[in-house]
Amino acid sequence: MDRRAKEQQQGSHEHGAGSQASVDAILAVARGLRVCQIQMVAVLNAVLRHSDITIMQFLVLSSLKDRPLCQATPSELARENGETASNMTRICNTLVAKDWAKRVRSSADRREVNVSLTDAGIHAVEELAVRACSRGLCLPTTIDIKEVAEISQALVRLEVVLTQDSAKLVATG
């Protein structure tokens, strides 16, 4: 084997070792993120345990509360919260049934129906934050409970991406 072929073979082995190190690093990050996500979900579950609300319902209510006029289309809410359109419709139906949200026609396009937060929905989100503190689950002032929920959801999506990317690296090695 000539020198150039040996160098290419050597580079190929080094690339394979580098790819494995990348895979290991990605998997370690994914595991660490998963631990953080599990801990954040535990905090949210503790806060929401004695209420009639799921984590996703809370996320949607929080998303609405942060928007101008406290309203959005179900499609916007689905994209923002990483849900399918059909699942978001079901979540919105539940929020409307609980009187935490209502459906309103868009003033810009009468064909478009928005989901809008009711006073009861605003009260529910704010009460959960107060309940968290009263149960000793206050978070630092630099991060609120809504942000914990958002981070949790983002970590789940990131874990999926990292796991898929590491599988691609192993396959292409």
mmCIF file of the C-alpha atoms, coordinates in Angstrom:
data_MODEL
# 
_entry.id   MODEL 
# 
loop_
_atom_site.group_PDB 
_atom_site.id 
_atom_site.type_symbol 
_atom_site.label_atom_id 
_atom_site.label_alt_id 
_atom_site.label_comp_id 
_atom_site.label_asym_id 
_atom_site.label_entity_id 
_atom_site.label_seq_id 
_atom_site.pdbx_PDB_ins_code 
_atom_site.Cartn_x 
_atom_site.Cartn_y 
_atom_site.Cartn_z 
_atom_site.occupancy 
_atom_site.B_iso_or_equiv 
_atom_site.pdbx_formal_charge 
_atom_site.auth_seq_id 
_atom_site.auth_comp_id 
_atom_site.auth_asym_id 
_atom_site.auth_atom_id 
_atom_site.pdbx_PDB_model_num 
ATOM 1   C CA . MET A 1 1   ? 0.000   0.000  0.000  1.00 0.00 ? 1   MET A CA 1 
ATOM 2   C CA . ASP A 1 2   ? 1.421   3.378  -0.942 1.00 0.00 ? 2   ASP A CA 1 
ATOM 3   C CA . ARG A 1 3   ? 1.841   6.261  1.469  1.00 0.00 ? 3   ARG A CA 1 
ATOM 4   C CA . ARG A 1 4   ? -1.232  8.183  0.272  1.00 0.00 ? 4   ARG A CA 1 
ATOM 5   C CA . ALA A 1 5   ? -3.518  5.162  0.686  1.00 0.00 ? 5   ALA A CA 1 
ATOM 6   C CA . LYS A 1 6   ? -2.141  4.618  4.192  1.00 0.00 ? 6   LYS A CA 1 
ATOM 7   C CA . GLU A 1 7   ? -2.823  8.282  5.072  1.00 0.00 ? 7   GLU A CA 1 
ATOM 8   C CA . GLN A 1 8   ? -6.390  8.019  3.759  1.00 0.00 ? 8   GLN A CA 1 
ATOM 9   C CA . GLN A 1 9   ? -6.944  4.810  5.716  1.00 0.00 ? 9   GLN A CA 1 
ATOM 10  C CA . GLN A 1 10  ? -5.450  6.415  8.849  1.00 0.00 ? 10  GLN A CA 1 
ATOM 11  C CA . GLY A 1 11  ? -7.714  9.480  8.376  1.00 0.00 ? 11  GLY A CA 1 
ATOM 12  C CA . SER A 1 12  ? -10.702 7.200  7.947  1.00 0.00 ? 12  SER A CA 1 
ATOM 13  C CA . HIS A 1 13  ? -9.977  5.463  11.266 1.00 0.00 ? 13  HIS A CA 1 
ATOM 14  C CA . GLU A 1 14  ? -9.455  8.798  12.984 1.00 0.00 ? 14  GLU A CA 1 
ATOM 15  C CA . HIS A 1 15  ? -12.711 10.096 11.528 1.00 0.00 ? 15  HIS A CA 1 
ATOM 16  C CA . GLY A 1 16  ? -14.485 6.988  12.838 1.00 0.00 ? 16  GLY A CA 1 
ATOM 17  C CA . ALA A 1 17  ? -13.071 7.554  16.316 1.00 0.00 ? 17  ALA A CA 1 
ATOM 18  C CA . GLY A 1 18  ? -14.054 11.229 16.126 1.00 0.00 ? 18  GLY A CA 1 
ATOM 19  C CA . SER A 1 19  ? -17.548 10.265 15.065 1.00 0.00 ? 19  SER A CA 1 
ATOM 20  C CA . GLN A 1 20  ? -17.850 7.877  18.007 1.00 0.00 ? 20  GLN A CA 1 
ATOM 21  C CA . ALA A 1 21  ? -16.650 10.595 20.366 1.00 0.00 ? 21  ALA A CA 1 
ATOM 22  C CA . SER A 1 22  ? -19.267 12.935 18.872 1.00 0.00 ? 22  SER A CA 1 
ATOM 23  C CA . VAL A 1 23  ? -21.946 10.301 19.325 1.00 0.00 ? 23  VAL A CA 1 
ATOM 24  C CA . ASP A 1 24  ? -20.897 9.738  22.933 1.00 0.00 ? 24  ASP A CA 1 
ATOM 25  C CA . ALA A 1 25  ? -20.905 13.488 23.605 1.00 0.00 ? 25  ALA A CA 1 
ATOM 26  C CA . ILE A 1 26  ? -24.342 13.923 22.039 1.00 0.00 ? 26  ILE A CA 1 
ATOM 27  C CA . LEU A 1 27  ? -25.749 11.034 24.029 1.00 0.00 ? 27  LEU A CA 1 
ATOM 28  C CA . ALA A 1 28  ? -24.246 12.404 27.260 1.00 0.00 ? 28  ALA A CA 1 
ATOM 29  C CA . VAL A 1 29  ? -25.839 15.796 26.599 1.00 0.00 ? 29  VAL A CA 1 
ATOM 30  C CA . ALA A 1 30  ? -29.147 14.114 25.795 1.00 0.00 ? 30  ALA A CA 1 
ATOM 31  C CA . ARG A 1 31  ? -29.027 12.150 29.065 1.00 0.00 ? 31  ARG A CA 1 
ATOM 32  C CA . GLY A 1 32  ? -28.213 15.301 31.051 1.00 0.00 ? 32  GLY A CA 1 
ATOM 33  C CA . LEU A 1 33  ? -31.000 17.210 29.385 1.00 0.00 ? 33  LEU A CA 1 
ATOM 34  C CA . ARG A 1 34  ? -33.404 14.368 30.064 1.00 0.00 ? 34  ARG A CA 1 
ATOM 35  C CA . VAL A 1 35  ? -32.540 14.467 33.788 1.00 0.00 ? 35  VAL A CA 1 
ATOM 36  C CA . CYS A 1 36  ? -33.214 18.228 33.838 1.00 0.00 ? 36  CYS A CA 1 
ATOM 37  C CA . GLN A 1 37  ? -36.465 17.729 31.967 1.00 0.00 ? 37  GLN A CA 1 
ATOM 38  C CA . ILE A 1 38  ? -37.604 15.028 34.393 1.00 0.00 ? 38  ILE A CA 1 
ATOM 39  C CA . GLN A 1 39  ? -36.852 17.290 37.354 1.00 0.00 ? 39  GLN A CA 1 
ATOM 40  C CA . MET A 1 40  ? -38.746 20.212 35.811 1.00 0.00 ? 40  MET A CA 1 
ATOM 41  C CA . VAL A 1 41  ? -41.740 18.009 35.042 1.00 0.00 ? 41  VAL A CA 1 
ATOM 42  C CA . ALA A 1 42  ? -41.672 16.835 38.659 1.00 0.00 ? 42  ALA A CA 1 
ATOM 43  C CA . VAL A 1 43  ? -41.852 20.457 39.847 1.00 0.00 ? 43  VAL A CA 1 
ATOM 44  C CA . LEU A 1 44  ? -44.720 21.190 37.470 1.00 0.00 ? 44  LEU A CA 1 
ATOM 45  C CA . ASN A 1 45  ? -46.554 18.022 38.472 1.00 0.00 ? 45  ASN A CA 1 
ATOM 46  C CA . ALA A 1 46  ? -46.207 18.938 42.145 1.00 0.00 ? 46  ALA A CA 1 
ATOM 47  C CA . VAL A 1 47  ? -47.678 22.370 41.453 1.00 0.00 ? 47  VAL A CA 1 
ATOM 48  C CA . LEU A 1 48  ? -50.471 21.066 39.235 1.00 0.00 ? 48  LEU A CA 1 
ATOM 49  C CA . ARG A 1 49  ? -51.245 17.902 41.239 1.00 0.00 ? 49  ARG A CA 1 
ATOM 50  C CA . HIS A 1 50  ? -54.170 19.361 43.184 1.00 0.00 ? 50  HIS A CA 1 
ATOM 51  C CA . SER A 1 51  ? -55.621 21.376 40.335 1.00 0.00 ? 51  SER A CA 1 
ATOM 52  C CA . ASP A 1 52  ? -57.785 20.482 37.393 1.00 0.00 ? 52  ASP A CA 1 
ATOM 53  C CA . ILE A 1 53  ? -55.138 21.282 34.779 1.00 0.00 ? 53  ILE A CA 1 
ATOM 54  C CA . THR A 1 54  ? -52.530 19.369 32.801 1.00 0.00 ? 54  THR A CA 1 
ATOM 55  C CA . ILE A 1 55  ? -49.053 20.607 31.985 1.00 0.00 ? 55  ILE A CA 1 
ATOM 56  C CA . MET A 1 56  ? -50.013 21.180 28.341 1.00 0.00 ? 56  MET A CA 1 
ATOM 57  C CA . GLN A 1 57  ? -53.170 23.068 29.306 1.00 0.00 ? 57  GLN A CA 1 
ATOM 58  C CA . PHE A 1 58  ? -51.041 25.224 31.589 1.00 0.00 ? 58  PHE A CA 1 
ATOM 59  C CA . LEU A 1 59  ? -48.557 25.862 28.764 1.00 0.00 ? 59  LEU A CA 1 
ATOM 60  C CA . VAL A 1 60  ? -51.353 26.904 26.414 1.00 0.00 ? 60  VAL A CA 1 
ATOM 61  C CA . LEU A 1 61  ? -52.920 29.205 29.014 1.00 0.00 ? 61  LEU A CA 1 
ATOM 62  C CA . SER A 1 62  ? -49.488 30.725 29.673 1.00 0.00 ? 62  SER A CA 1 
ATOM 63  C CA . SER A 1 63  ? -48.884 31.161 25.940 1.00 0.00 ? 63  SER A CA 1 
ATOM 64  C CA . LEU A 1 64  ? -52.179 32.977 25.598 1.00 0.00 ? 64  LEU A CA 1 
ATOM 65  C CA . LYS A 1 65  ? -51.496 35.163 28.640 1.00 0.00 ? 65  LYS A CA 1 
ATOM 66  C CA . ASP A 1 66  ? -48.225 36.382 27.103 1.00 0.00 ? 66  ASP A CA 1 
ATOM 67  C CA . ARG A 1 67  ? -49.805 37.422 23.789 1.00 0.00 ? 67  ARG A CA 1 
ATOM 68  C CA . PRO A 1 68  ? -51.379 40.718 22.824 1.00 0.00 ? 68  PRO A CA 1 
ATOM 69  C CA . LEU A 1 69  ? -55.125 40.542 23.552 1.00 0.00 ? 69  LEU A CA 1 
ATOM 70  C CA . CYS A 1 70  ? -54.416 37.138 25.172 1.00 0.00 ? 70  CYS A CA 1 
ATOM 71  C CA . GLN A 1 71  ? -55.393 35.305 21.987 1.00 0.00 ? 71  GLN A CA 1 
ATOM 72  C CA . ALA A 1 72  ? -53.974 33.152 19.192 1.00 0.00 ? 72  ALA A CA 1 
ATOM 73  C CA . THR A 1 73  ? -55.099 30.673 16.580 1.00 0.00 ? 73  THR A CA 1 
ATOM 74  C CA . PRO A 1 74  ? -55.011 26.991 17.533 1.00 0.00 ? 74  PRO A CA 1 
ATOM 75  C CA . SER A 1 75  ? -52.419 26.511 14.761 1.00 0.00 ? 75  SER A CA 1 
ATOM 76  C CA . GLU A 1 76  ? -50.118 29.113 16.340 1.00 0.00 ? 76  GLU A CA 1 
ATOM 77  C CA . LEU A 1 77  ? -50.540 27.483 19.734 1.00 0.00 ? 77  LEU A CA 1 
ATOM 78  C CA . ALA A 1 78  ? -49.797 24.052 18.264 1.00 0.00 ? 78  ALA A CA 1 
ATOM 79  C CA . ARG A 1 79  ? -46.555 25.248 16.645 1.00 0.00 ? 79  ARG A CA 1 
ATOM 80  C CA . GLU A 1 80  ? -45.487 27.141 19.763 1.00 0.00 ? 80  GLU A CA 1 
ATOM 81  C CA . ASN A 1 81  ? -46.103 24.193 22.083 1.00 0.00 ? 81  ASN A CA 1 
ATOM 82  C CA . GLY A 1 82  ? -44.897 21.378 19.825 1.00 0.00 ? 82  GLY A CA 1 
ATOM 83  C CA . GLU A 1 83  ? -48.321 19.753 19.470 1.00 0.00 ? 83  GLU A CA 1 
ATOM 84  C CA . THR A 1 84  ? -50.270 18.501 16.502 1.00 0.00 ? 84  THR A CA 1 
ATOM 85  C CA . ALA A 1 85  ? -53.172 20.594 15.252 1.00 0.00 ? 85  ALA A CA 1 
ATOM 86  C CA . SER A 1 86  ? -55.699 17.909 16.196 1.00 0.00 ? 86  SER A CA 1 
ATOM 87  C CA . ASN A 1 87  ? -54.313 17.574 19.719 1.00 0.00 ? 87  ASN A CA 1 
ATOM 88  C CA . MET A 1 88  ? -54.302 21.362 20.140 1.00 0.00 ? 88  MET A CA 1 
ATOM 89  C CA . THR A 1 89  ? -57.948 21.468 19.068 1.00 0.00 ? 89  THR A CA 1 
ATOM 90  C CA . ARG A 1 90  ? -58.737 18.939 21.797 1.00 0.00 ? 90  ARG A CA 1 
ATOM 91  C CA . ILE A 1 91  ? -56.758 20.960 24.360 1.00 0.00 ? 91  ILE A CA 1 
ATOM 92  C CA . CYS A 1 92  ? -58.541 24.169 23.334 1.00 0.00 ? 92  CYS A CA 1 
ATOM 93  C CA . ASN A 1 93  ? -61.921 22.406 23.559 1.00 0.00 ? 93  ASN A CA 1 
ATOM 94  C CA . THR A 1 94  ? -61.069 21.407 27.129 1.00 0.00 ? 94  THR A CA 1 
ATOM 95  C CA . LEU A 1 95  ? -59.979 24.950 28.035 1.00 0.00 ? 95  LEU A CA 1 
ATOM 96  C CA . VAL A 1 96  ? -63.210 26.351 26.585 1.00 0.00 ? 96  VAL A CA 1 
ATOM 97  C CA . ALA A 1 97  ? -65.274 23.755 28.475 1.00 0.00 ? 97  ALA A CA 1 
ATOM 98  C CA . LYS A 1 98  ? -63.529 24.799 31.714 1.00 0.00 ? 98  LYS A CA 1 
ATOM 99  C CA . ASP A 1 99  ? -64.261 28.472 30.899 1.00 0.00 ? 99  ASP A CA 1 
ATOM 100 C CA . TRP A 1 100 ? -60.543 29.273 30.902 1.00 0.00 ? 100 TRP A CA 1 
ATOM 101 C CA . ALA A 1 101 ? -60.652 30.242 27.222 1.00 0.00 ? 101 ALA A CA 1 
ATOM 102 C CA . LYS A 1 102 ? -63.203 31.187 24.601 1.00 0.00 ? 102 LYS A CA 1 
ATOM 103 C CA . ARG A 1 103 ? -63.334 31.161 20.820 1.00 0.00 ? 103 ARG A CA 1 
ATOM 104 C CA . VAL A 1 104 ? -63.593 34.506 19.054 1.00 0.00 ? 104 VAL A CA 1 
ATOM 105 C CA . ARG A 1 105 ? -63.683 35.404 15.386 1.00 0.00 ? 105 ARG A CA 1 
ATOM 106 C CA . SER A 1 106 ? -60.687 37.346 14.143 1.00 0.00 ? 106 SER A CA 1 
ATOM 107 C CA . SER A 1 107 ? -61.450 40.986 13.403 1.00 0.00 ? 107 SER A CA 1 
ATOM 108 C CA . ALA A 1 108 ? -59.038 40.849 10.450 1.00 0.00 ? 108 ALA A CA 1 
ATOM 109 C CA . ASP A 1 109 ? -60.479 37.683 8.867  1.00 0.00 ? 109 ASP A CA 1 
ATOM 110 C CA . ARG A 1 110 ? -63.922 36.459 9.897  1.00 0.00 ? 110 ARG A CA 1 
ATOM 111 C CA . ARG A 1 111 ? -63.025 32.933 8.716  1.00 0.00 ? 111 ARG A CA 1 
ATOM 112 C CA . GLU A 1 112 ? -60.291 32.701 11.326 1.00 0.00 ? 112 GLU A CA 1 
ATOM 113 C CA . VAL A 1 113 ? -61.209 31.656 14.847 1.00 0.00 ? 113 VAL A CA 1 
ATOM 114 C CA . ASN A 1 114 ? -58.900 32.575 17.704 1.00 0.00 ? 114 ASN A CA 1 
ATOM 115 C CA . VAL A 1 115 ? -58.714 31.142 21.176 1.00 0.00 ? 115 VAL A CA 1 
ATOM 116 C CA . SER A 1 116 ? -58.800 33.901 23.769 1.00 0.00 ? 116 SER A CA 1 
ATOM 117 C CA . LEU A 1 117 ? -58.038 33.737 27.468 1.00 0.00 ? 117 LEU A CA 1 
ATOM 118 C CA . THR A 1 118 ? -60.937 34.472 29.821 1.00 0.00 ? 118 THR A CA 1 
ATOM 119 C CA . ASP A 1 119 ? -60.631 36.209 33.180 1.00 0.00 ? 119 ASP A CA 1 
ATOM 120 C CA . ALA A 1 120 ? -60.970 32.759 34.778 1.00 0.00 ? 120 ALA A CA 1 
ATOM 121 C CA . GLY A 1 121 ? -58.049 31.519 32.645 1.00 0.00 ? 121 GLY A CA 1 
ATOM 122 C CA . ILE A 1 122 ? -55.862 34.440 33.670 1.00 0.00 ? 122 ILE A CA 1 
ATOM 123 C CA . HIS A 1 123 ? -56.784 33.792 37.292 1.00 0.00 ? 123 HIS A CA 1 
ATOM 124 C CA . ALA A 1 124 ? -55.947 30.065 36.934 1.00 0.00 ? 124 ALA A CA 1 
ATOM 125 C CA . VAL A 1 125 ? -52.438 30.766 35.592 1.00 0.00 ? 125 VAL A CA 1 
ATOM 126 C CA . GLU A 1 126 ? -51.714 33.375 38.246 1.00 0.00 ? 126 GLU A CA 1 
ATOM 127 C CA . GLU A 1 127 ? -53.095 31.185 41.036 1.00 0.00 ? 127 GLU A CA 1 
ATOM 128 C CA . LEU A 1 128 ? -50.799 28.326 40.041 1.00 0.00 ? 128 LEU A CA 1 
ATOM 129 C CA . ALA A 1 129 ? -47.756 30.580 40.401 1.00 0.00 ? 129 ALA A CA 1 
ATOM 130 C CA . VAL A 1 130 ? -48.927 31.639 43.873 1.00 0.00 ? 130 VAL A CA 1 
ATOM 131 C CA . ARG A 1 131 ? -49.653 28.015 44.812 1.00 0.00 ? 131 ARG A CA 1 
ATOM 132 C CA . ALA A 1 132 ? -46.149 27.001 43.750 1.00 0.00 ? 132 ALA A CA 1 
ATOM 133 C CA . CYS A 1 133 ? -44.618 29.495 46.161 1.00 0.00 ? 133 CYS A CA 1 
ATOM 134 C CA . SER A 1 134 ? -46.973 28.631 49.002 1.00 0.00 ? 134 SER A CA 1 
ATOM 135 C CA . ARG A 1 135 ? -45.967 24.970 48.704 1.00 0.00 ? 135 ARG A CA 1 
ATOM 136 C CA . GLY A 1 136 ? -42.283 25.801 48.870 1.00 0.00 ? 136 GLY A CA 1 
ATOM 137 C CA . LEU A 1 137 ? -41.735 25.353 45.160 1.00 0.00 ? 137 LEU A CA 1 
ATOM 138 C CA . CYS A 1 138 ? -40.784 28.941 44.426 1.00 0.00 ? 138 CYS A CA 1 
ATOM 139 C CA . LEU A 1 139 ? -38.284 29.288 41.681 1.00 0.00 ? 139 LEU A CA 1 
ATOM 140 C CA . PRO A 1 140 ? -35.618 31.974 41.487 1.00 0.00 ? 140 PRO A CA 1 
ATOM 141 C CA . THR A 1 141 ? -37.052 35.294 40.345 1.00 0.00 ? 141 THR A CA 1 
ATOM 142 C CA . THR A 1 142 ? -35.048 35.011 37.155 1.00 0.00 ? 142 THR A CA 1 
ATOM 143 C CA . ILE A 1 143 ? -37.207 32.082 35.988 1.00 0.00 ? 143 ILE A CA 1 
ATOM 144 C CA . ASP A 1 144 ? -40.933 31.641 36.385 1.00 0.00 ? 144 ASP A CA 1 
ATOM 145 C CA . ILE A 1 145 ? -43.080 28.530 36.282 1.00 0.00 ? 145 ILE A CA 1 
ATOM 146 C CA . LYS A 1 146 ? -44.120 29.143 32.679 1.00 0.00 ? 146 LYS A CA 1 
ATOM 147 C CA . GLU A 1 147 ? -40.477 29.253 31.654 1.00 0.00 ? 147 GLU A CA 1 
ATOM 148 C CA . VAL A 1 148 ? -39.875 25.968 33.481 1.00 0.00 ? 148 VAL A CA 1 
ATOM 149 C CA . ALA A 1 149 ? -42.693 24.406 31.467 1.00 0.00 ? 149 ALA A CA 1 
ATOM 150 C CA . GLU A 1 150 ? -41.336 25.843 28.215 1.00 0.00 ? 150 GLU A CA 1 
ATOM 151 C CA . ILE A 1 151 ? -37.805 24.661 28.985 1.00 0.00 ? 151 ILE A CA 1 
ATOM 152 C CA . SER A 1 152 ? -39.177 21.220 29.773 1.00 0.00 ? 152 SER A CA 1 
ATOM 153 C CA . GLN A 1 153 ? -40.924 20.996 26.420 1.00 0.00 ? 153 GLN A CA 1 
ATOM 154 C CA . ALA A 1 154 ? -37.850 22.295 24.579 1.00 0.00 ? 154 ALA A CA 1 
ATOM 155 C CA . LEU A 1 155 ? -35.634 19.720 26.288 1.00 0.00 ? 155 LEU A CA 1 
ATOM 156 C CA . VAL A 1 156 ? -37.914 16.887 25.181 1.00 0.00 ? 156 VAL A CA 1 
ATOM 157 C CA . ARG A 1 157 ? -37.709 18.109 21.566 1.00 0.00 ? 157 ARG A CA 1 
ATOM 158 C CA . LEU A 1 158 ? -33.934 18.619 21.837 1.00 0.00 ? 158 LEU A CA 1 
ATOM 159 C CA . GLU A 1 159 ? -33.460 15.125 23.220 1.00 0.00 ? 159 GLU A CA 1 
ATOM 160 C CA . VAL A 1 160 ? -35.302 13.670 20.220 1.00 0.00 ? 160 VAL A CA 1 
ATOM 161 C CA . VAL A 1 161 ? -33.173 15.675 17.771 1.00 0.00 ? 161 VAL A CA 1 
ATOM 162 C CA . LEU A 1 162 ? -29.916 14.775 19.493 1.00 0.00 ? 162 LEU A CA 1 
ATOM 163 C CA . THR A 1 163 ? -30.834 11.103 19.655 1.00 0.00 ? 163 THR A CA 1 
ATOM 164 C CA . GLN A 1 164 ? -31.753 11.086 15.958 1.00 0.00 ? 164 GLN A CA 1 
ATOM 165 C CA . ASP A 1 165 ? -28.550 12.948 15.027 1.00 0.00 ? 165 ASP A CA 1 
ATOM 166 C CA . SER A 1 166 ? -26.424 10.516 17.019 1.00 0.00 ? 166 SER A CA 1 
ATOM 167 C CA . ALA A 1 167 ? -28.088 7.577  15.249 1.00 0.00 ? 167 ALA A CA 1 
ATOM 168 C CA . LYS A 1 168 ? -27.243 9.211  11.900 1.00 0.00 ? 168 LYS A CA 1 
ATOM 169 C CA . LEU A 1 169 ? -23.620 9.655  12.980 1.00 0.00 ? 169 LEU A CA 1 
ATOM 170 C CA . VAL A 1 170 ? -23.376 6.005  13.966 1.00 0.00 ? 170 VAL A CA 1 
ATOM 171 C CA . ALA A 1 171 ? -24.933 4.903  10.676 1.00 0.00 ? 171 ALA A CA 1 
ATOM 172 C CA . THR A 1 172 ? -22.579 7.053  8.564  1.00 0.00 ? 172 THR A CA 1 
ATOM 173 C CA . GLY A 1 173 ? -19.636 6.465  10.955 1.00 0.00 ? 173 GLY A CA 1 
# 
